[in-house]
Protein backbone atom coordinates (compact mmCIF):
# COMPACT_ATOMS: atom_id res chain seq x y z
CA UNK A 1 0.00 0.00 0.00
CA UNK A 2 1.41 3.34 -1.01
CA UNK A 3 1.89 6.11 1.54
CA UNK A 4 1.26 9.63 0.22
CA UNK A 5 2.14 11.32 3.50
CA UNK A 6 5.13 13.66 3.02
CA UNK A 7 8.28 12.35 4.67
CA UNK A 8 8.66 13.79 8.15
CA UNK A 9 5.15 15.26 8.27
CA UNK A 10 4.03 13.40 11.39
CA UNK A 11 7.06 14.42 13.51
CA UNK A 12 6.60 18.05 12.42
CA UNK A 13 2.93 18.00 13.40
CA UNK A 14 3.81 16.44 16.75
CA UNK A 15 6.46 19.09 17.31
CA UNK A 16 3.98 21.87 16.51
CA UNK A 17 1.43 20.38 18.90
CA UNK A 18 4.02 20.16 21.66
CA UNK A 19 5.08 23.76 21.07
CA UNK A 20 1.47 24.94 21.25
CA UNK A 21 0.93 23.20 24.57
CA UNK A 22 4.23 24.48 25.94
CA UNK A 23 3.20 28.05 25.06
CA UNK A 24 -0.02 27.62 27.03
CA UNK A 25 1.83 26.15 30.02
CA UNK A 26 4.37 28.98 29.96
CA UNK A 27 1.51 31.45 29.95
CA UNK A 28 0.05 29.81 33.04
CA UNK A 29 3.42 29.95 34.80
CA UNK A 30 3.76 33.67 34.03
CA UNK A 31 0.27 34.18 35.40
CA UNK A 32 1.08 32.26 38.57
CA UNK A 33 4.39 33.99 39.26
CA UNK A 34 3.78 37.50 37.90
CA UNK A 35 0.07 38.31 37.62
CA UNK A 36 -1.52 36.35 40.46
CA UNK A 37 0.65 37.84 43.24
CA UNK A 38 -0.43 41.35 42.22
CA UNK A 39 -4.12 40.40 42.46
CA UNK A 40 -3.99 37.87 45.25
CA UNK A 41 -6.47 39.78 47.42
CA UNK A 42 -9.00 39.82 44.59
CA UNK A 43 -8.70 36.07 44.09
CA UNK A 44 -9.12 35.49 47.83
CA UNK A 45 -12.44 37.36 47.65
CA UNK A 46 -13.48 35.36 44.59
CA UNK A 47 -12.50 32.02 46.11
CA UNK A 48 -15.89 31.48 47.79
CA UNK A 49 -18.36 33.73 45.93
CA UNK A 50 -19.08 35.60 42.72
CA UNK A 51 -21.20 38.65 41.92
CA UNK A 52 -20.79 39.27 38.20
CA UNK A 53 -22.00 42.55 36.74
CA UNK A 54 -23.40 40.93 33.61
CA UNK A 55 -23.83 37.76 31.63
CA UNK A 56 -21.96 37.80 28.32
CA UNK A 57 -23.07 35.33 25.64
CA UNK A 58 -20.70 35.25 22.70
CA UNK A 59 -19.07 33.08 20.07
CA UNK A 60 -16.49 30.41 20.82
CA UNK A 61 -14.20 32.06 18.25
CA UNK A 62 -10.68 32.30 19.70
CA UNK A 63 -10.37 35.93 18.60
CA UNK A 64 -13.18 37.09 20.88
CA UNK A 65 -12.12 37.68 24.48
CA UNK A 66 -14.94 39.38 26.43
CA UNK A 67 -12.79 40.31 29.42
CA UNK A 68 -10.19 41.93 27.15
CA UNK A 69 -12.72 43.77 24.99
CA UNK A 70 -14.57 45.18 27.99
CA UNK A 71 -11.49 45.48 30.23
CA UNK A 72 -13.25 43.45 32.91
CA UNK A 73 -11.59 41.83 35.91
CA UNK A 74 -12.07 38.24 37.09
CA UNK A 75 -15.53 37.96 38.62
CA UNK A 76 -17.05 40.79 36.54
CA UNK A 77 -18.55 38.74 33.70
CA UNK A 78 -20.46 35.46 33.67
CA UNK A 79 -19.40 34.26 30.22
CA UNK A 80 -21.05 31.64 28.03
CA UNK A 81 -19.50 30.84 24.65
CA UNK A 82 -20.68 28.65 21.82
CA UNK A 83 -20.52 28.39 18.04
CA UNK A 84 -22.48 31.33 16.62
CA UNK A 85 -23.38 32.99 19.97
CA UNK A 86 -26.62 31.02 19.89
CA UNK A 87 -29.39 31.14 22.49
CA UNK A 88 -31.76 28.19 21.96
CA UNK A 89 -35.43 29.02 22.58
CA UNK A 90 -36.69 27.82 25.94
CA UNK A 91 -37.85 24.21 25.96
CA UNK A 92 -36.21 23.10 22.74
CA UNK A 93 -32.92 22.12 24.33
CA UNK A 94 -32.21 21.73 28.03
CA UNK A 95 -28.52 22.36 27.47
CA UNK A 96 -25.62 24.42 28.69
CA UNK A 97 -26.74 27.81 27.38
CA UNK A 98 -30.25 27.54 28.84
CA UNK A 99 -28.85 26.32 32.14
CA UNK A 100 -26.34 29.16 32.30
CA UNK A 101 -29.03 31.77 31.60
CA UNK A 102 -31.30 30.44 34.32
CA UNK A 103 -28.44 30.28 36.82
CA UNK A 104 -27.18 33.76 35.94
CA UNK A 105 -30.61 35.34 36.36
CA UNK A 106 -32.02 33.43 39.33
CA UNK A 107 -28.94 32.43 41.33
CA UNK A 108 -26.50 35.26 40.56
CA UNK A 109 -29.05 38.00 39.97
CA UNK A 110 -27.31 39.57 36.99
CA UNK A 111 -28.98 42.75 35.75
CA UNK A 112 -27.59 42.70 32.21
CA UNK A 113 -27.33 40.02 29.53
CA UNK A 114 -25.27 40.84 26.44
CA UNK A 115 -25.51 38.71 23.29
CA UNK A 116 -22.42 39.54 21.22
CA UNK A 117 -21.74 38.52 17.63
CA UNK A 118 -18.64 39.46 15.70
CA UNK A 119 -17.18 40.16 12.28
CA UNK A 120 -15.81 37.36 10.07
CA UNK A 121 -17.85 34.79 11.97
CA UNK A 122 -17.21 31.26 10.71
CA UNK A 123 -20.59 30.10 12.01
CA UNK A 124 -22.41 32.75 10.00
CA UNK A 125 -20.36 31.84 6.91
CA UNK A 126 -21.49 28.25 7.39
CA UNK A 127 -25.13 29.34 7.68
CA UNK A 128 -24.73 30.98 4.27
CA UNK A 129 -23.02 27.88 2.84
CA UNK A 130 -24.63 24.86 4.57
CA UNK A 131 -22.89 22.38 2.25
CA UNK A 132 -19.67 23.08 4.16
CA UNK A 133 -21.20 21.41 7.22
CA UNK A 134 -21.90 17.97 5.73
CA UNK A 135 -19.03 16.44 7.70
CA UNK A 136 -20.02 18.30 10.89
CA UNK A 137 -23.55 17.09 11.69
CA UNK A 138 -23.65 18.39 15.24
CA UNK A 139 -22.55 21.87 14.15
CA UNK A 140 -25.15 21.78 11.38
CA UNK A 141 -27.87 20.85 13.86
CA UNK A 142 -26.78 23.54 16.31
CA UNK A 143 -26.84 26.26 13.68
CA UNK A 144 -30.48 25.57 12.92
CA UNK A 145 -31.01 28.07 15.71
CA UNK A 146 -29.75 30.68 13.23
CA UNK A 147 -32.21 29.63 10.52
CA UNK A 148 -34.62 32.45 11.39
CA UNK A 149 -31.88 35.00 10.77
CA UNK A 150 -30.91 33.36 7.48
CA UNK A 151 -34.50 33.38 6.26
CA UNK A 152 -35.08 37.01 7.27
CA UNK A 153 -31.98 38.07 5.37
CA UNK A 154 -32.75 35.91 2.33
CA UNK A 155 -36.31 37.25 2.07
CA UNK A 156 -35.67 40.89 2.88
CA UNK A 157 -32.06 41.93 2.29
CA UNK A 158 -31.35 43.78 -0.95
CA UNK A 159 -27.75 44.46 0.03
CA UNK A 160 -24.69 43.67 -2.08
CA UNK A 161 -23.15 40.20 -1.85
CA UNK A 162 -20.16 41.40 0.16
CA UNK A 163 -22.51 42.91 2.76
CA UNK A 164 -24.63 39.83 3.38
CA UNK A 165 -22.34 38.32 6.03
CA UNK A 166 -22.43 41.49 8.12
CA UNK A 167 -26.19 41.81 7.80
CA UNK A 168 -26.67 38.15 8.76
CA UNK A 169 -24.38 38.57 11.77
CA UNK A 170 -26.52 41.45 13.03
CA UNK A 171 -29.80 39.66 12.26
CA UNK A 172 -28.55 36.58 14.11
CA UNK A 173 -27.99 38.68 17.23
CA UNK A 174 -31.55 40.00 16.95
CA UNK A 175 -32.86 36.44 16.55
CA UNK A 176 -30.97 35.23 19.60
CA UNK A 177 -32.39 38.14 21.62
CA UNK A 178 -35.85 36.96 20.57
CA UNK A 179 -34.96 33.46 21.74
CA UNK A 180 -33.59 34.86 25.00
CA UNK A 181 -36.93 36.47 25.83
CA UNK A 182 -38.65 33.06 25.67
CA UNK A 183 -36.85 31.94 28.82
CA UNK A 184 -39.24 32.34 31.77
CA UNK A 185 -36.62 33.73 34.15
CA UNK A 186 -35.61 36.35 31.58
CA UNK A 187 -39.19 37.24 30.60
CA UNK A 188 -40.20 37.75 34.22
CA UNK A 189 -37.28 40.02 35.08
CA UNK A 190 -37.70 42.00 31.85
CA UNK A 191 -41.37 42.56 32.60
CA UNK A 192 -40.54 44.00 36.02
CA UNK A 193 -37.60 46.10 34.85
CA UNK A 194 -35.05 44.11 36.84
CA UNK A 195 -33.13 42.86 33.80
CA UNK A 196 -31.73 44.59 30.72
CA UNK A 197 -30.72 42.82 27.51
CA UNK A 198 -28.29 44.00 24.85
CA UNK A 199 -27.32 42.90 21.35
CA UNK A 200 -23.80 43.77 20.21
CA UNK A 201 -21.65 43.08 17.18
CA UNK A 202 -17.90 43.45 17.65
CA UNK A 203 -15.60 44.25 14.72
CA UNK A 204 -12.29 42.45 15.14
CA UNK A 205 -10.27 44.69 12.82
CA UNK A 206 -11.44 48.10 14.08
CA UNK A 207 -12.48 47.31 17.69
CA UNK A 208 -15.83 49.00 17.01
CA UNK A 209 -19.02 47.73 18.66
CA UNK A 210 -22.48 48.31 17.26
CA UNK A 211 -25.42 47.81 19.62
CA UNK A 212 -29.00 47.01 18.72
CA UNK A 213 -31.51 49.79 19.35
CA UNK A 214 -34.88 48.05 19.75
CA UNK A 215 -36.86 51.28 19.43
CA UNK A 216 -35.24 52.22 16.12
CA UNK A 217 -34.86 48.66 14.89
CA UNK A 218 -31.22 49.21 13.91
CA UNK A 219 -27.64 48.79 15.13
CA UNK A 220 -25.87 51.94 16.27
CA UNK A 221 -22.25 52.49 17.39
CA UNK A 222 -21.17 52.55 21.02
CA UNK A 223 -19.04 55.69 20.90
CA UNK A 224 -19.14 57.12 24.41
CA UNK A 225 -20.77 60.32 23.15
CA UNK A 226 -24.35 59.04 23.13
CA UNK A 227 -26.43 56.77 25.40
CA UNK A 228 -25.78 53.09 24.79
CA UNK A 229 -28.50 51.69 22.49
CA UNK A 230 -30.76 49.24 24.31
CA UNK A 231 -32.51 46.07 23.17
CA UNK A 232 -34.64 45.90 26.32
CA UNK A 233 -38.44 46.09 26.03
CA UNK A 234 -40.27 48.49 28.33
CA UNK A 235 -41.16 47.00 31.75
CA UNK A 236 -44.85 46.35 32.44
CA UNK A 237 -44.80 45.69 36.18
CA UNK A 238 -43.18 47.10 39.29
CA UNK A 239 -40.64 44.80 40.98
CA UNK A 240 -42.34 42.62 43.60
Beta strands, then each sheet from edge to edge (+ up, - down):
strand 1: 54-59
strand 2: 77-82
strand 3: 112-118
strand 4: 196-202
strand 5: 209-213
strand 6: 218-221
sheet 1: 2+ 1+ 3+ 4+ 5- 6+
end
